Amino acid sequence: MIFAQNSLPPSAGNLGTICGIVLACYMLVLLLIGFVGYLRSRGTEEDFYLAGRGQGLLVTVMTIMATFFSSAAILGIPGNVYKDGVAFTLFALNLPCAGACIYLFGSRIRRIGRKRQYVTQGDMIADYYGDTPLIRLLVATIGFLYVLPYVIMQIKAGGYLAQGMFPDARTVPILGTDFGMFELGATALSIVTMCYVLIGGMRSVAWTDVLQGFLLFGGMLVAAIATMVSLGGIGGFFKEVSTLPPEALSLPGPSGTWTPWKLMTVCIFASIASLIQPGQWIRLYAARDDATLKKCSLVFAIVLPSCFLFGIMLVALGGRALFPPEVDADVILPHPFVGEFDQIVIVMIKEQLPRMLGVAGVILVAVILVAVLAASMSTADSNLHALSAVLTRDVYDRLLRPGSSQRERAWIGRVVIVGATLLALGLVNAGHDNEEFAPLKMIADLMFAAIAFACQLLPVTLDMLYIRKGTKTGAAAGMVAGIAVVFLFTPFPHALLGDTALSEKIESTTGILKALFDVGFCGFAVNCAVFALVSRFTRKLEPAHRESFSRDLIQ
């Protein structure tokens, strides 16, 4: 994701200055919110991670939606629409699926979480299946495999956005080292995000998510309006879109990627996995009551698809009409003016708004670029906060120092946030300086499998909440099998095995499956099969335990 140095209209010559002012104001507001969150905090573990379990409708729905949409929502997803046309717009179907997931899972998770004082998803899953170290470690591992790649990607997005905001800025010497805008942007995003998470915990994260969510959704809609106006209004827009090549107006799209089966499994399983990952699970615990989550599911299912379909999707389709991709030897390439597929939203707003509105348009460009940054920060803060909870509660407290106090765990959680931020920032900067830096290349590829790893919690979630037929051994075996299957779709098997016959066989098989289905669905299918089979022949959970758990879920 590298921003092209496109020429801008004369009125956009002061974009960097305006971006700097808007960005500085935005960062200061975030830190102020973090400080206010600190003043409201009680210093306990439950307050740091769950804000006292009293979040109302506005905060709950905004923090869930802002966490759901990362920078990929306003950069990567439009890039796919720009590349594959109308076919990928059907990806928006995952949003109503996610809303239904909040309705079906949310109230039960919140209710038993309050009664039994759960903080992480590991608390609930381990409690139901016998609270063994293995179960907790497996759940924590899945959470870690989801969280870390997302934090790294959001930090990278901060670096690239800084390059886009200040394309002509010089390097800044600090302690004998020259820092470019990428390093400065990534560092600034990391430090500011880390600070307000450290200061106020869940309360600050959720409150900043409200601001970031409004910026993100407003930016989507403003960008869409600018695109339609630039193409002559609604009629002109659809006239231009109707001239797209036939393959861009039908499945599976120009690249042949989005077959009906793959779209269906992606929409269902990616959406559910994104709602049962650690950060979202914590948000379900933090809601004030069942009514809050039920209303939240309705708002989520209406607002997000609307912003998606009538916002960035329109920008990407308009961009495809104005800057059509090129085909070279059956390979689809972005228009030279666009540079990269995921730059299409940035290119469109930087080109159209200043031409339409002059200085006011430049200000709107700055606000929308900050909205993209908000999308990155709203995901980074939620995932840092969740990773802290997972490592502190499920590893430090249960395995390393059992019986530690809530206040001690809250401070250890802050240490985890600092360590995770510095680790992610170090990997991002190392990878930027050296494109062949293997660990970062693997993590970047792993990002696309992160949701698939989170999906491996779905079988145990369904069993706990509704079925209650699985066993402790079956749950562990299923998660191990699911993780192993998803692992085969990542670059790690090739890195471990090298250019061997086995490695080629794995790549060939996973390539065929990946073309047909969502990766998370492939792991889920194996996970379920192993879970059911092993549970059939292993010791059942005590009936009294299952009945007690069931009562706490529904009462």
C-alpha positions as CSV (number, residue, x, y, z in Angstrom):
1,M,0.0,0.0,0.0
2,I,2.1,2.9,-1.3
3,F,0.6,6.2,-2.2
4,A,1.3,7.4,-5.7
5,Q,2.6,10.9,-6.1
6,N,-0.2,12.1,-8.3
7,S,-0.5,15.7,-9.5
8,L,-3.1,17.7,-7.6
9,P,-5.2,20.8,-8.7
10,P,-3.6,24.2,-7.8
11,S,-6.0,24.6,-4.8
12,A,-4.6,21.5,-3.3
13,G,-1.1,22.9,-3.0
14,N,-1.5,23.5,0.7
15,L,-2.9,20.0,1.5
16,G,0.1,19.1,3.7
17,T,-0.4,22.2,5.9
18,I,-4.2,21.6,6.3
19,C,-3.6,17.9,6.9
20,G,-1.1,18.8,9.6
21,I,-3.6,21.1,11.4
22,V,-6.5,18.7,11.2
23,L,-4.3,15.7,12.3
24,A,-2.8,17.6,15.3
25,C,-6.3,18.6,16.5
26,Y,-7.5,15.0,16.1
27,M,-4.6,13.6,18.0
28,L,-5.1,16.1,20.8
29,V,-8.8,15.2,21.1
30,L,-7.9,11.5,21.3
31,L,-5.5,12.1,24.2
32,L,-8.0,14.3,25.9
33,I,-10.6,11.5,25.7
34,G,-8.1,9.1,27.1
35,F,-7.4,11.5,30.0
36,V,-11.2,11.8,30.7
37,G,-11.5,8.1,30.6
38,Y,-8.7,7.8,33.2
39,L,-10.5,10.3,35.5
40,R,-13.6,8.0,35.3
41,S,-11.7,4.8,35.9
42,R,-11.6,2.8,39.1
43,G,-8.2,1.1,38.7
44,T,-9.6,-2.4,38.7
45,E,-9.1,-5.1,36.1
46,E,-12.8,-5.3,35.3
47,D,-13.0,-1.5,34.8
48,F,-9.8,-1.4,32.7
49,Y,-11.0,-4.1,30.3
50,L,-14.9,-3.8,30.5
51,A,-15.5,-0.2,31.6
52,G,-17.7,-1.5,34.5
53,R,-20.0,-3.5,32.1
54,G,-22.2,-0.4,31.7
55,Q,-21.8,0.8,28.1
56,G,-25.0,2.1,26.6
57,L,-26.3,1.8,23.0
58,L,-24.4,4.6,21.3
59,V,-21.0,3.6,22.7
60,T,-21.6,-0.1,22.2
61,V,-22.7,0.1,18.6
62,M,-20.0,2.6,17.6
63,T,-17.2,0.7,19.2
64,I,-18.3,-2.6,17.7
65,M,-18.7,-1.0,14.2
66,A,-15.4,0.9,14.4
67,T,-13.6,-2.2,15.6
68,F,-15.2,-4.3,12.8
69,F,-14.0,-1.8,10.1
70,S,-10.2,-1.4,9.9
71,S,-8.3,0.6,7.4
72,A,-9.0,-2.2,4.9
73,A,-12.6,-1.2,4.9
74,I,-11.8,2.2,3.3
75,L,-8.6,1.2,1.4
76,G,-8.4,-2.6,0.7
77,I,-12.0,-3.4,0.1
78,P,-12.6,-0.5,-2.4
79,G,-9.4,-1.7,-4.0
80,N,-11.0,-5.1,-4.6
81,V,-14.1,-3.5,-6.0
82,Y,-11.9,-1.3,-8.3
83,K,-10.2,-4.5,-9.5
84,D,-13.2,-6.9,-9.7
85,G,-16.2,-4.6,-10.2
86,V,-19.7,-5.3,-9.1
87,A,-18.8,-8.9,-8.1
88,F,-17.1,-7.8,-5.0
89,T,-19.8,-5.5,-3.9
90,L,-21.7,-8.6,-2.8
91,F,-19.1,-8.8,0.0
92,A,-21.4,-6.3,1.7
93,L,-23.7,-9.3,2.5
94,N,-21.3,-10.1,5.3
95,L,-22.5,-7.1,7.3
96,P,-26.1,-8.3,7.9
97,C,-24.6,-11.7,8.8
98,A,-22.5,-10.0,11.4
99,G,-25.5,-8.1,12.7
100,A,-27.4,-11.4,13.1
101,C,-24.4,-12.8,14.9
102,I,-24.5,-10.0,17.5
103,Y,-28.3,-10.8,18.0
104,L,-27.8,-14.5,18.3
105,F,-24.6,-14.6,20.4
106,G,-24.4,-11.2,22.2
107,S,-27.1,-11.4,24.9
108,R,-26.1,-14.9,26.0
109,I,-22.4,-14.1,26.2
110,R,-23.1,-10.8,28.0
111,R,-25.5,-12.4,30.5
112,I,-23.3,-15.3,31.6
113,G,-20.2,-13.0,31.5
114,R,-21.8,-10.7,34.1
115,K,-23.0,-13.6,36.3
116,R,-19.7,-15.4,36.3
117,Q,-17.5,-12.3,36.0
118,Y,-15.8,-13.4,32.8
119,V,-13.3,-10.9,31.2
120,T,-12.0,-12.8,28.2
121,Q,-13.4,-15.3,25.8
122,G,-10.9,-17.8,27.4
123,D,-12.7,-17.4,30.8
124,M,-16.0,-18.5,29.3
125,I,-14.7,-21.3,27.0
126,A,-12.3,-22.7,29.6
127,D,-14.9,-22.6,32.4
128,Y,-17.4,-24.6,30.3
129,Y,-14.9,-27.2,29.2
130,G,-13.1,-27.7,32.5
131,D,-10.7,-24.8,32.8
132,T,-7.6,-26.8,31.7
133,P,-4.3,-25.0,30.8
134,L,-4.5,-26.5,27.3
135,I,-8.0,-25.0,26.5
136,R,-6.9,-21.6,27.7
137,L,-3.7,-21.7,25.7
138,L,-5.5,-22.8,22.6
139,V,-8.0,-20.0,22.9
140,A,-5.2,-17.5,23.7
141,T,-3.2,-18.7,20.7
142,I,-6.2,-18.2,18.4
143,G,-6.6,-14.7,19.8
144,F,-2.9,-13.9,19.4
145,L,-3.0,-15.1,15.7
146,Y,-5.9,-12.8,15.0
147,V,-4.7,-9.7,16.9
148,L,-1.0,-9.3,16.2
149,P,-1.2,-9.1,12.3
150,Y,-4.0,-6.6,12.6
151,V,-2.1,-4.3,14.9
152,I,0.9,-4.5,12.5
153,M,-1.2,-3.7,9.5
154,Q,-2.8,-0.7,11.2
155,I,0.6,0.7,12.1
156,K,1.7,0.2,8.5
157,A,-1.4,2.0,7.3
158,G,-0.5,5.0,9.6
159,G,2.9,5.2,7.9
160,Y,1.5,5.1,4.4
161,L,-1.2,7.6,5.3
162,A,1.5,10.0,6.6
163,Q,3.2,9.6,3.2
164,G,-0.1,10.5,1.5
165,M,-0.8,13.5,3.7
166,F,2.7,15.0,3.5
167,P,4.2,13.8,0.2
168,D,6.8,16.6,0.0
169,A,8.0,16.4,3.6
170,R,11.7,16.0,4.2
171,T,13.3,13.5,6.5
172,V,13.7,14.5,10.2
173,P,16.9,13.7,12.0
174,I,16.3,12.2,15.4
175,L,19.3,10.9,17.5
176,G,21.5,10.7,14.5
177,T,18.9,8.7,12.4
178,D,16.9,10.2,9.5
179,F,13.2,9.4,9.8
180,G,10.9,9.7,6.8
181,M,7.2,10.3,6.9
182,F,6.5,6.6,6.9
183,E,8.4,6.0,10.1
184,L,7.1,9.2,11.7
185,G,3.5,8.3,10.8
186,A,3.7,4.8,12.0
187,T,5.4,5.9,15.3
188,A,2.9,8.7,15.9
189,L,-0.1,6.4,15.4
190,S,1.5,3.8,17.7
191,I,2.4,6.2,20.5
192,V,-0.9,8.1,20.5
193,T,-3.0,4.8,20.4
194,M,-0.9,3.2,23.0
195,C,-1.2,6.3,25.3
196,Y,-4.9,6.6,25.4
197,V,-5.4,2.8,25.7
198,L,-2.9,2.8,28.6
199,I,-4.5,5.8,30.3
200,G,-8.2,4.9,30.2
201,G,-8.5,1.3,29.2
202,M,-11.8,0.1,27.7
203,R,-13.6,3.3,28.5
204,S,-11.1,5.4,26.5
205,V,-11.0,2.9,23.7
206,A,-14.8,2.9,23.4
207,W,-15.2,6.6,23.6
208,T,-12.5,7.2,21.0
209,D,-14.2,4.6,18.8
210,V,-17.3,6.7,18.8
211,L,-15.4,9.7,17.4
212,Q,-13.5,7.5,15.0
213,G,-16.6,5.7,13.8
214,F,-18.4,9.0,13.0
215,L,-15.3,10.2,11.1
216,L,-15.0,6.9,9.2
217,F,-18.7,6.6,8.2
218,G,-18.9,10.3,7.3
219,G,-15.7,10.0,5.2
220,M,-17.2,7.1,3.3
221,L,-20.4,9.0,2.4
222,V,-18.6,12.3,1.6
223,A,-16.3,10.5,-0.8
224,A,-19.2,8.9,-2.5
225,I,-21.1,12.2,-2.9
226,A,-18.0,13.7,-4.4
227,T,-17.6,10.8,-6.8
228,M,-21.2,11.0,-8.0
229,V,-21.1,14.8,-8.5
230,S,-17.9,14.5,-10.5
231,L,-19.5,12.1,-12.8
232,G,-22.6,14.3,-13.4
233,G,-24.9,13.2,-10.6
234,I,-26.8,9.9,-10.1
235,G,-27.7,9.5,-13.7
236,G,-24.2,10.3,-14.9
237,F,-22.7,7.9,-12.4
238,F,-24.8,5.0,-13.5
239,K,-24.3,5.8,-17.1
240,E,-20.5,5.6,-16.6
241,V,-20.8,2.4,-14.6
242,S,-23.0,0.8,-17.3
243,T,-20.1,1.2,-19.8
244,L,-17.8,-1.1,-17.7
245,P,-16.8,-4.3,-19.4
246,P,-19.3,-7.2,-19.0
247,E,-16.9,-9.2,-16.8
248,A,-16.8,-6.3,-14.3
249,L,-20.6,-6.3,-14.0
250,S,-21.0,-10.0,-13.2
251,L,-19.6,-12.9,-11.2
252,P,-16.9,-14.1,-10.8
253,G,-15.4,-10.7,-11.8
254,P,-12.5,-10.0,-14.2
255,S,-10.0,-11.9,-12.0
256,G,-12.3,-15.0,-11.8
257,T,-11.9,-15.0,-8.0
258,W,-15.4,-14.4,-6.7
259,T,-17.3,-17.5,-7.4
260,P,-20.7,-17.9,-5.7
261,W,-19.5,-20.5,-3.3
262,K,-16.5,-18.5,-2.2
263,L,-18.5,-15.3,-1.8
264,M,-21.1,-17.2,0.3
265,T,-18.6,-18.8,2.6
266,V,-16.6,-15.5,2.9
267,C,-19.7,-13.5,3.8
268,I,-20.9,-16.0,6.4
269,F,-17.7,-17.2,8.1
270,A,-15.6,-14.1,7.8
271,S,-18.4,-12.0,9.3
272,I,-19.0,-14.4,12.2
273,A,-15.2,-14.8,12.9
274,S,-14.9,-11.0,13.0
275,L,-17.5,-10.9,15.8
276,I,-16.1,-13.7,17.9
277,Q,-12.5,-12.4,17.9
278,P,-11.1,-11.2,21.3
279,G,-11.9,-7.5,21.0
280,Q,-15.5,-8.0,20.0
281,W,-16.1,-10.7,22.6
282,I,-15.0,-8.2,25.3
283,R,-17.4,-5.6,23.8
284,L,-20.3,-8.0,24.3
285,Y,-19.4,-8.5,28.0
286,A,-19.2,-4.7,28.4
287,A,-22.7,-3.9,27.2
288,R,-25.1,-2.6,29.8
289,D,-28.0,-5.1,29.1
290,D,-29.5,-7.4,26.6
291,A,-31.7,-4.7,25.0
292,T,-28.5,-2.7,24.2
293,L,-27.0,-5.6,22.2
294,K,-30.3,-6.4,20.4
295,K,-30.7,-2.8,19.3
296,C,-27.0,-2.7,18.4
297,S,-27.5,-5.7,16.1
298,L,-30.2,-3.9,14.2
299,V,-28.2,-0.6,13.9
300,F,-25.2,-2.6,12.8
301,A,-27.1,-4.5,10.1
302,I,-28.6,-1.2,8.7
303,V,-25.9,1.4,9.1
304,L,-22.8,-0.4,8.0
305,P,-24.2,-1.9,4.8
306,S,-25.6,1.5,3.9
307,C,-22.2,3.2,4.4
308,F,-20.6,0.4,2.5
309,L,-22.9,0.2,-0.5
310,F,-23.7,3.9,-0.8
311,G,-20.2,5.0,0.3
312,I,-16.9,3.5,-0.6
313,M,-18.4,0.9,-3.1
314,L,-19.6,3.8,-5.3
315,V,-16.2,5.5,-5.0
316,A,-14.5,2.4,-6.2
317,L,-16.9,1.8,-9.1
318,G,-16.6,5.4,-10.2
319,G,-12.9,5.1,-10.0
320,R,-13.0,2.0,-12.2
321,A,-14.9,4.0,-14.8
322,L,-12.6,7.0,-14.7
323,F,-9.3,5.0,-14.4
324,P,-10.0,1.6,-15.8
325,P,-7.5,-1.2,-14.9
326,E,-5.3,-2.6,-17.6
327,V,-4.8,-6.2,-18.6
328,D,-1.2,-7.4,-19.4
329,A,-0.8,-11.1,-20.3
330,D,-4.0,-11.9,-18.4
331,V,-2.8,-10.1,-15.4
332,I,-5.0,-7.2,-14.1
333,L,-3.0,-4.1,-13.3
334,P,-4.2,-0.8,-11.9
335,H,-4.3,2.3,-14.1
336,P,-0.8,4.0,-14.0
337,F,-2.4,7.1,-12.5
338,V,-3.8,5.1,-9.6
339,G,-0.6,3.2,-8.8
340,E,-2.0,0.5,-6.6
341,F,-5.5,-1.0,-6.4
342,D,-6.0,0.1,-2.7
343,Q,-5.1,3.7,-3.6
344,I,-8.4,4.3,-5.5
345,V,-10.3,6.0,-2.7
346,I,-7.3,8.3,-2.0
347,V,-6.8,9.1,-5.6
348,M,-10.5,9.9,-6.2
349,I,-10.9,12.2,-3.2
350,K,-7.6,14.0,-3.8
351,E,-8.5,14.5,-7.5
352,Q,-12.2,15.4,-7.2
353,L,-12.8,17.3,-4.0
354,P,-10.3,20.2,-4.5
355,R,-11.5,20.6,-8.2
356,M,-15.1,20.8,-7.0
357,L,-14.8,22.9,-3.8
358,G,-11.4,24.6,-3.9
359,V,-10.0,25.2,-0.4
360,A,-13.1,23.7,1.2
361,G,-12.4,20.6,-0.8
362,V,-8.9,20.4,0.4
363,I,-10.1,20.6,4.0
364,L,-12.5,17.8,3.3
365,V,-9.7,15.7,1.8
366,A,-7.7,16.3,5.0
367,V,-10.7,15.2,7.1
368,I,-11.3,12.1,5.0
369,L,-7.6,11.1,5.2
370,V,-7.9,11.5,9.0
371,A,-11.0,9.3,8.8
372,V,-8.9,6.6,7.1
373,L,-6.4,7.0,10.0
374,A,-9.3,6.7,12.4
375,A,-10.2,3.4,10.8
376,S,-6.7,2.2,11.5
377,M,-6.6,3.5,15.1
378,S,-10.0,2.2,16.0
379,T,-8.9,-1.3,15.1
380,A,-5.4,-1.0,16.5
381,D,-6.6,0.2,19.9
382,S,-9.3,-2.5,20.2
383,N,-6.8,-5.2,19.3
384,L,-4.1,-3.9,21.6
385,H,-6.6,-3.8,24.4
386,A,-7.8,-7.3,23.7
387,L,-4.3,-8.8,23.4
388,S,-3.5,-7.3,26.8
389,A,-6.6,-9.0,28.3
390,V,-5.8,-12.3,26.7
391,L,-2.1,-12.5,27.7
392,T,-2.8,-11.1,31.2
393,R,-5.9,-13.0,32.2
394,D,-5.4,-16.3,30.3
395,V,-1.6,-16.7,30.5
396,Y,-0.1,-14.5,33.3
397,D,-2.9,-15.0,35.9
398,R,-3.7,-18.7,35.1
399,L,-0.3,-20.1,34.3
400,L,2.5,-17.8,35.5
401,R,1.2,-16.1,38.7
402,P,-2.1,-17.6,39.9
403,G,-3.9,-15.6,42.5
404,S,-2.5,-12.2,41.4
405,S,-4.7,-9.2,42.4
406,Q,-6.9,-7.3,39.9
407,R,-4.8,-4.2,40.3
408,E,-1.6,-6.1,39.6
409,R,-3.2,-7.7,36.5
410,A,-4.3,-4.3,35.2
411,W,-0.8,-3.0,35.4
412,I,0.7,-6.1,33.8
413,G,-1.9,-5.6,31.0
414,R,-0.5,-2.1,30.5
415,V,3.0,-3.6,30.2
416,V,1.7,-6.0,27.6
417,I,0.2,-3.1,25.6
418,V,3.6,-1.3,25.6
419,G,5.5,-4.4,24.7
420,A,3.1,-5.4,21.9
421,T,3.1,-1.9,20.5
422,L,6.9,-1.6,20.4
423,L,7.2,-5.1,18.9
424,A,4.7,-4.4,16.2
425,L,6.3,-1.0,15.4
426,G,9.8,-2.5,15.3
427,L,8.6,-5.2,12.8
428,V,6.9,-2.6,10.7
429,N,10.0,-0.3,10.5
430,A,12.3,-3.3,9.9
431,G,10.1,-4.5,7.1
432,H,9.9,-1.0,5.6
433,D,13.7,-0.7,5.6
434,N,14.2,-4.2,4.2
435,E,11.5,-5.6,1.8
436,E,13.1,-9.1,2.2
437,F,12.6,-9.1,5.9
438,A,11.1,-12.6,6.1
439,P,9.2,-12.4,9.4
440,L,7.3,-9.3,8.4
441,K,6.5,-10.7,4.9
442,M,5.0,-13.8,6.6
443,I,3.0,-11.7,9.0
444,A,1.7,-9.6,6.2
445,D,0.5,-12.7,4.4
446,L,-0.8,-14.1,7.6
447,M,-3.1,-11.1,8.0
448,F,-5.4,-12.6,5.3
449,A,-5.6,-15.8,7.4
450,A,-6.1,-14.0,10.7
451,I,-9.9,-14.0,10.4
452,A,-9.7,-17.7,9.4
453,F,-7.9,-18.4,12.7
454,A,-10.6,-16.6,14.7
455,C,-13.2,-18.7,12.9
456,Q,-11.8,-21.8,14.8
457,L,-13.6,-20.6,17.9
458,L,-16.9,-20.9,16.2
459,P,-17.5,-24.6,16.8
460,V,-17.0,-24.3,20.6
461,T,-19.0,-21.1,20.7
462,L,-22.0,-22.8,19.0
463,D,-21.6,-25.8,21.3
464,M,-21.5,-23.7,24.5
465,L,-24.3,-21.4,23.6
466,Y,-26.8,-23.8,21.9
467,I,-25.8,-27.4,21.5
468,R,-23.9,-28.4,24.6
469,K,-22.9,-31.9,23.4
470,G,-19.1,-31.5,23.1
471,T,-16.4,-32.7,25.4
472,K,-13.2,-31.1,26.8
473,T,-11.0,-33.4,24.7
474,G,-13.2,-32.9,21.6
475,A,-13.0,-29.1,21.9
476,A,-9.2,-29.2,22.2
477,A,-8.8,-31.6,19.3
478,G,-11.1,-29.6,17.1
479,M,-9.3,-26.3,17.7
480,V,-5.9,-28.0,17.1
481,A,-7.2,-29.4,13.8
482,G,-8.7,-26.1,12.7
483,I,-5.6,-24.2,13.5
484,A,-3.5,-26.7,11.6
485,V,-5.7,-26.5,8.5
486,V,-5.6,-22.7,8.4
487,F,-1.8,-22.9,9.0
488,L,-1.5,-24.8,5.8
489,F,-2.9,-21.9,3.8
490,T,-0.2,-19.5,5.2
491,P,3.4,-19.1,3.9
492,F,4.8,-21.0,6.9
493,P,4.7,-24.5,5.4
494,H,6.7,-23.5,2.4
495,A,9.2,-21.6,4.7
496,L,9.6,-24.7,6.9
497,L,9.7,-27.4,4.1
498,G,11.4,-25.4,1.3
499,D,10.9,-26.3,-2.3
500,T,10.0,-30.0,-1.7
501,A,7.4,-32.2,-3.3
502,L,5.4,-32.1,0.0
503,S,5.4,-28.3,0.0
504,E,4.3,-28.2,-3.7
505,K,1.5,-30.7,-2.9
506,I,0.3,-28.6,0.0
507,E,0.3,-25.4,-2.1
508,S,-1.5,-27.1,-4.9
509,T,-4.2,-28.5,-2.7
510,T,-4.7,-25.3,-0.6
511,G,-4.7,-23.3,-3.9
512,I,-7.7,-25.3,-5.2
513,L,-9.6,-25.1,-1.9
514,K,-8.9,-21.4,-1.6
515,A,-10.3,-20.7,-5.0
516,L,-13.5,-22.5,-4.0
517,F,-14.1,-21.6,-0.4
518,D,-13.2,-19.2,2.4
519,V,-10.1,-20.3,4.3
520,G,-11.9,-20.0,7.6
521,F,-14.7,-22.3,6.3
522,C,-12.1,-25.0,5.4
523,G,-10.7,-24.9,8.9
524,F,-14.2,-24.8,10.4
525,A,-15.3,-27.9,8.5
526,V,-12.4,-29.9,9.7
527,N,-12.7,-28.5,13.2
528,C,-16.3,-29.5,13.4
529,A,-15.7,-33.0,12.1
530,V,-12.8,-33.7,14.6
531,F,-14.8,-32.0,17.4
532,A,-17.8,-34.2,16.9
533,L,-15.9,-37.4,16.4
534,V,-13.6,-37.1,19.4
535,S,-16.5,-35.9,21.6
536,R,-18.4,-39.1,20.5
537,F,-15.8,-41.3,22.2
538,T,-14.5,-39.2,25.1
539,R,-15.9,-38.4,28.6
540,K,-18.9,-36.1,28.6
541,L,-19.2,-33.1,30.8
542,E,-21.2,-33.5,34.0
543,P,-25.0,-33.0,33.3
544,A,-25.3,-30.7,36.4
545,H,-22.5,-28.5,35.0
546,R,-24.1,-28.2,31.6
547,E,-27.5,-27.4,33.2
548,S,-26.1,-24.8,35.4
549,F,-24.3,-23.2,32.5
550,S,-27.5,-23.3,30.4
551,R,-29.5,-21.6,33.1
552,D,-26.9,-18.7,33.4
553,L,-27.0,-18.3,29.6
554,I,-30.8,-17.7,29.4
555,Q,-31.8,-16.2,32.7
